[in-house]
Amino acid sequence: MKSLYCNGKYYLWKEGDLHTKDGFLKEADIKNKTSAESNIEKKFYIFEPSFNDLLKKIHRGPQIPLQKDILQLLNYINKDSIVLEAGTGCGCVALNLARFVKKVITYERNKEYIKIAKKNFNLFNINNIEVINKDIFEGIEEKNIDMIFFDLEEPYKLLNEANKSLKQGGYLIIYLPNIPQIQDVIRENNNFIHEKTIEILEMIGHTGFLNIFRKI
């Protein structure tokens, strides 16, 4: 697979000739060169695709947290971490985390979302993600988890399950769009230190809050 750049646009290429509005390139040129000109003399730069290149081409499903907000989660994991999340959505959070941890376990009840996520996992050739087709409100089976991330409605109903699943000192991180929902979580919390809440801003607009809790 290659990433090509021309005239302000990126193209992800796998095989065959590439046809674009800036002309076409032959497969042999893409495979064997670091740059090439199309049939209408437009110059293409050819790279090995980065994670960010691939991310631009993922299949989108439900709304996902912004990339800059997902990267906040990396402060609470390491290469030996086992992470659990719900719900999977298009798999963007799981993909980001899987590069830096031992394993990601992700719960998703919607089978269509799972199909989208698995296509994206294959695109990145990442194989340390386990997808569980289950409503997480029915219970969490996994134990000794290092970090749990929730991006779902009524996460306060899962605090006891998260407590049983996390190891001591493990982190529970919850994405919530408004303050009343944060208050619901804090009111129901008996087993976690509320370390901080981070407001998420995109330009001048509010998008939500990341809430960081640590198991006592």
Summary of the structure (lengths in Angstrom):
residues: 216
radius of gyration: 20.4
end to end distance: 45.8
largest distance: 66.4
contacts: 641
relative contact order: 0.11
helix: 31%
strand: 36%
